[in-house]
Amino acid sequence: MLPLSEIDALQRTVDEQWCSPVADAVAAAWALPPGAARWWRSSASHVFATSLGYLRFAPESCRSAADTRRVAGLVAAIAALGLPVAAPVACASGELAAAVPTRLGVMNAALLRRAPGAPIDSEELTPVLAGRWGATLARLHATPPPVPLAGAELVSDPALAHLPRDTGQFGLTHGDFELDNIAWEGGEPTIYDFDDAGLSWFAADIAFALRDLTGGTGRPTPEHHASYEAFLAGYREVRAFDDETLLPLFSRRLAALAARRAAAALDSPEPASLRMRLEGFIARQLEIAEQGV
């Protein structure tokens, strides 16, 4: 999550047409004219919609140039292997990422193609789509890392140090495989937002993906039980998964991590509405993290 001060500073540059001189400077690295990038959202990155796809950028203090290049290179490598991902678009220099000076400092940026279709929410999820969702994550987990990767932040959690890290349980993970990071068209998914990708436990990736179906607890809510089971069935059609009993543990530790990340973003009273939502989110994540303790 970007600091609130960073989000507020960027939002103050956005005009009535959702354009920003900061985004214009970044978009120019892809030879896009002023006004071609329109603000979409700001959370882990600033995201602007363009004719080429979605321009994503963050200040050097939040995401380094090396990390931006790493993520773009990972997504390009995964796309080359045939997995359904929104691939990066090379900038005018031919690179997949760019470091661009702006009035708010250097922004590290990448541009991803627009995924066909649109996201769905848990209420629109059918057993068939849930199965494809699970199978798609299993395909990613079955893929050996195509580029060198660091361990995800969760890996350093002392509460998980006892867990095995063999290749059957640990490897390439997306880190944020929730429904809002998947677009659907004709029943087929396309994945995006690999900012949190890294080496981690597959069960942790599953636990995070299923948060909308479990309330973040690792166990399905009654109204989402069928979708939860369909997801796991689809996953198991591609690769084995015997760690379902670990989902509550990973859910608790992921909630604790999410609370810490969100708390670190609370460096400003503005935007006030976003701060209020984050404070509520933190309280809920801490409640989940303390379950069973």
C-alpha positions as CSV (number, residue, x, y, z in Angstrom):
1,M,0.0,0.0,0.0
2,L,1.3,3.4,-0.9
3,P,1.6,5.9,2.0
4,L,-1.5,8.1,2.3
5,S,0.7,11.2,1.8
6,E,1.8,9.8,-1.6
7,I,-1.7,9.1,-2.7
8,D,-2.9,12.5,-1.5
9,A,0.0,14.3,-3.4
10,L,-0.8,12.5,-6.6
11,Q,-4.6,13.0,-6.3
12,R,-4.0,16.7,-5.9
13,T,-2.5,16.8,-9.4
14,V,-5.5,15.0,-11.1
15,D,-7.9,17.4,-12.9
16,E,-11.6,17.1,-13.8
17,Q,-10.8,14.9,-16.8
18,W,-8.8,12.5,-14.6
19,C,-5.5,13.6,-16.2
20,S,-2.3,14.4,-14.3
21,P,0.9,16.1,-15.3
22,V,2.7,13.4,-13.3
23,A,1.0,10.6,-15.3
24,D,1.7,12.6,-18.5
25,A,5.4,12.6,-17.8
26,V,5.3,8.8,-17.1
27,A,3.2,8.0,-20.1
28,A,5.6,9.9,-22.4
29,A,8.1,7.1,-21.8
30,W,5.7,5.0,-23.9
31,A,5.3,7.8,-26.5
32,L,1.8,8.7,-25.3
33,P,0.7,12.3,-25.6
34,P,-0.4,14.5,-22.7
35,G,-3.9,13.6,-21.6
36,A,-3.7,10.0,-22.8
37,A,-3.5,8.6,-19.3
38,R,-6.6,8.8,-17.1
39,W,-6.5,8.1,-13.4
40,W,-8.0,4.7,-12.4
41,R,-7.0,4.1,-8.8
42,S,-4.1,4.4,-6.3
43,S,-3.4,1.7,-3.8
44,A,-0.2,-0.4,-4.1
45,S,0.6,1.6,-7.2
46,H,-0.9,4.6,-9.0
47,V,-2.8,3.1,-12.0
48,F,-3.9,5.1,-15.1
49,A,-5.8,3.8,-18.0
50,T,-4.4,4.4,-21.5
51,S,-5.0,3.2,-25.1
52,L,-2.2,0.7,-24.7
53,G,-3.3,-0.7,-21.4
54,Y,-2.8,0.2,-17.7
55,L,0.1,2.4,-16.7
56,R,1.3,1.5,-13.2
57,F,3.8,3.5,-11.3
58,A,5.1,4.2,-7.8
59,P,7.8,6.5,-6.3
60,E,11.3,5.1,-5.8
61,S,10.8,5.2,-2.1
62,C,8.0,2.7,-2.4
63,R,9.1,0.5,-5.3
64,S,12.6,0.4,-6.7
65,A,13.5,0.5,-10.3
66,A,15.0,-3.0,-10.0
67,D,11.9,-4.4,-8.4
68,T,9.7,-2.8,-11.2
69,R,11.9,-4.4,-13.8
70,R,11.8,-7.7,-12.0
71,V,8.0,-7.9,-11.9
72,A,7.7,-6.8,-15.6
73,G,10.3,-9.4,-16.6
74,L,8.5,-12.1,-14.6
75,V,5.2,-11.3,-16.2
76,A,6.7,-11.3,-19.7
77,A,8.4,-14.7,-19.0
78,I,5.1,-16.2,-17.7
79,A,3.3,-14.9,-20.8
80,A,5.9,-16.4,-23.0
81,L,5.1,-19.8,-21.4
82,G,1.5,-19.5,-22.4
83,L,-0.1,-18.7,-19.1
84,P,-3.1,-16.3,-19.4
85,V,-1.6,-13.0,-18.1
86,A,-1.8,-9.3,-19.0
87,A,1.6,-8.9,-20.6
88,P,3.8,-5.8,-20.2
89,V,4.2,-3.4,-23.1
90,A,7.8,-2.2,-23.9
91,C,8.4,1.5,-23.6
92,A,9.9,3.7,-26.3
93,S,13.4,2.6,-25.3
94,G,12.5,-1.0,-25.7
95,E,12.6,-1.8,-22.0
96,L,9.7,-3.3,-20.1
97,A,10.0,-0.7,-17.3
98,A,11.0,3.0,-17.0
99,A,12.3,5.3,-14.3
100,V,10.8,8.7,-15.0
101,P,11.5,12.1,-13.3
102,T,8.3,13.9,-12.4
103,R,7.2,16.9,-10.3
104,L,6.6,14.4,-7.4
105,G,10.0,12.7,-7.9
106,V,11.2,9.7,-9.8
107,M,8.4,7.2,-10.7
108,N,9.2,3.6,-11.5
109,A,6.7,2.4,-14.1
110,A,5.4,-0.4,-16.2
111,L,2.5,-0.6,-18.6
112,L,0.4,-3.8,-18.9
113,R,-1.9,-4.7,-21.7
114,R,-5.6,-4.5,-20.9
115,A,-6.9,-7.9,-20.0
116,P,-10.0,-9.0,-22.1
117,G,-13.3,-9.0,-20.2
118,A,-13.9,-7.8,-16.7
119,P,-13.5,-9.0,-13.1
120,I,-16.4,-10.7,-11.3
121,D,-17.2,-10.7,-7.6
122,S,-17.9,-13.6,-5.3
123,E,-21.7,-13.3,-5.9
124,E,-21.2,-13.8,-9.7
125,L,-18.9,-16.8,-9.2
126,T,-20.3,-20.1,-10.5
127,P,-18.9,-23.5,-9.6
128,V,-17.5,-23.7,-13.2
129,L,-15.7,-20.4,-13.0
130,A,-14.5,-21.2,-9.5
131,G,-13.0,-24.4,-10.8
132,R,-11.2,-22.5,-13.6
133,W,-10.0,-20.0,-11.1
134,G,-8.4,-22.7,-9.0
135,A,-7.0,-24.5,-12.0
136,T,-5.4,-21.3,-13.3
137,L,-3.6,-20.8,-9.9
138,A,-2.5,-24.4,-10.0
139,R,-1.0,-23.9,-13.5
140,L,1.0,-21.0,-12.1
141,H,2.2,-23.0,-9.1
142,A,3.2,-25.8,-11.4
143,T,5.5,-23.4,-13.3
144,P,9.1,-23.4,-12.3
145,P,10.1,-19.8,-11.6
146,P,11.2,-18.5,-15.1
147,V,13.4,-15.7,-13.6
148,P,15.3,-15.4,-10.3
149,L,12.8,-14.6,-7.5
150,A,13.2,-13.5,-3.9
151,G,11.1,-14.9,-1.0
152,A,7.8,-13.2,-0.5
153,E,7.5,-11.1,2.7
154,L,5.5,-13.8,4.4
155,V,8.5,-16.2,4.2
156,S,10.3,-14.3,7.0
157,D,7.5,-14.8,9.5
158,P,8.9,-16.7,12.5
159,A,5.6,-18.4,13.1
160,L,6.0,-20.2,9.8
161,A,9.7,-21.1,10.1
162,H,8.8,-24.8,10.9
163,L,7.0,-25.4,7.6
164,P,8.7,-27.3,4.8
165,R,9.8,-25.6,1.7
166,D,10.1,-28.5,-0.8
167,T,9.1,-28.0,-4.4
168,G,5.7,-29.7,-3.8
169,Q,4.6,-27.0,-1.4
170,F,6.8,-24.0,-2.1
171,G,7.6,-22.1,-5.2
172,L,6.3,-19.4,-7.6
173,T,3.3,-17.6,-6.1
174,H,1.2,-14.7,-7.3
175,G,0.6,-13.1,-3.9
176,D,-2.7,-11.5,-4.6
177,F,-4.8,-14.0,-6.7
178,E,-8.1,-12.6,-5.6
179,L,-11.0,-12.1,-8.0
180,D,-10.4,-8.4,-8.5
181,N,-7.0,-9.3,-10.1
182,I,-8.6,-11.6,-12.7
183,A,-10.6,-10.5,-15.8
184,W,-13.0,-13.0,-17.4
185,E,-14.2,-13.2,-21.0
186,G,-16.2,-16.1,-22.3
187,G,-15.5,-18.0,-19.1
188,E,-11.7,-17.7,-19.5
189,P,-9.5,-15.9,-17.0
190,T,-6.6,-13.4,-17.6
191,I,-4.4,-12.7,-14.6
192,Y,-2.8,-9.3,-13.7
193,D,-1.1,-7.5,-10.8
194,F,2.0,-9.6,-10.0
195,D,3.4,-6.9,-7.7
196,D,3.5,-9.3,-4.7
197,A,4.8,-12.3,-6.6
198,G,7.6,-14.2,-5.1
199,L,8.7,-17.6,-3.6
200,S,6.3,-18.8,-0.9
201,W,4.0,-21.6,0.1
202,F,1.3,-22.5,-2.4
203,A,-1.1,-23.0,0.5
204,A,-0.5,-19.3,1.5
205,D,-1.3,-18.2,-2.0
206,I,-4.5,-20.2,-2.0
207,A,-5.5,-18.8,1.4
208,F,-5.1,-15.3,0.2
209,A,-6.9,-15.9,-3.1
210,L,-9.9,-17.3,-1.2
211,R,-10.3,-14.4,1.3
212,D,-13.6,-13.3,-0.3
213,L,-15.0,-16.9,0.2
214,T,-13.7,-17.4,3.7
215,G,-13.9,-13.9,5.3
216,G,-10.1,-14.2,5.6
217,T,-10.3,-17.1,8.1
218,G,-9.2,-19.9,5.8
219,R,-12.5,-21.7,6.1
220,P,-15.5,-21.2,3.8
221,T,-18.5,-19.1,4.8
222,P,-21.8,-21.0,4.4
223,E,-22.9,-19.0,1.4
224,H,-19.6,-19.6,-0.4
225,H,-18.9,-23.2,0.5
226,A,-19.8,-24.5,-3.0
227,S,-17.4,-22.0,-4.7
228,Y,-14.7,-22.8,-2.2
229,E,-14.9,-26.6,-2.9
230,A,-15.1,-26.0,-6.7
231,F,-11.9,-23.8,-6.5
232,L,-10.0,-26.6,-4.7
233,A,-11.4,-29.3,-7.0
234,G,-10.2,-27.3,-10.0
235,Y,-6.8,-26.8,-8.5
236,R,-6.5,-30.5,-7.8
237,E,-7.3,-31.3,-11.4
238,V,-3.9,-29.7,-12.3
239,R,-1.7,-30.5,-9.3
240,A,-2.0,-32.2,-5.9
241,F,-2.9,-30.1,-2.8
242,D,-2.9,-31.8,0.6
243,D,-2.3,-28.7,2.8
244,E,-5.9,-27.6,3.3
245,T,-5.6,-27.8,7.0
246,L,-2.9,-25.1,6.9
247,L,-5.2,-22.5,5.3
248,P,-6.4,-21.1,8.6
249,L,-2.8,-20.7,9.9
250,F,-1.8,-18.9,6.7
251,S,-4.9,-16.8,6.8
252,R,-4.0,-15.6,10.3
253,R,-0.4,-14.8,9.4
254,L,-1.5,-13.1,6.1
255,A,-3.9,-11.0,8.1
256,A,-1.2,-9.9,10.5
257,L,1.0,-9.0,7.6
258,A,-1.8,-7.0,5.9
259,A,-2.5,-5.1,9.1
260,R,1.2,-4.1,9.4
261,R,1.4,-3.0,5.7
262,A,-1.8,-0.9,6.0
263,A,-0.7,0.6,9.3
264,A,2.6,1.7,7.7
265,A,0.6,3.6,5.1
266,L,-1.2,5.8,7.7
267,D,1.2,8.7,7.5
268,S,-1.3,11.4,6.7
269,P,-4.9,12.5,7.7
270,E,-5.7,12.8,4.0
271,P,-7.4,11.4,2.0
272,A,-9.7,11.1,5.0
273,S,-12.1,8.7,3.5
274,L,-9.3,6.3,2.5
275,R,-7.8,6.6,6.0
276,M,-11.1,5.7,7.6
277,R,-11.4,2.6,5.4
278,L,-7.9,1.6,6.1
279,E,-8.4,1.9,9.9
280,G,-11.4,-0.4,9.6
281,F,-9.5,-2.8,7.5
282,I,-6.6,-2.9,10.0
283,A,-9.0,-3.6,12.9
284,R,-10.6,-6.5,10.9
285,Q,-7.2,-8.0,10.0
286,L,-6.0,-7.9,13.6
287,E,-9.2,-9.6,14.7
288,I,-8.5,-12.4,12.2
289,A,-4.9,-12.6,13.1
290,E,-5.8,-13.2,16.8
291,Q,-8.2,-16.0,16.1
292,G,-7.0,-19.3,17.6
293,V,-4.2,-17.6,19.5
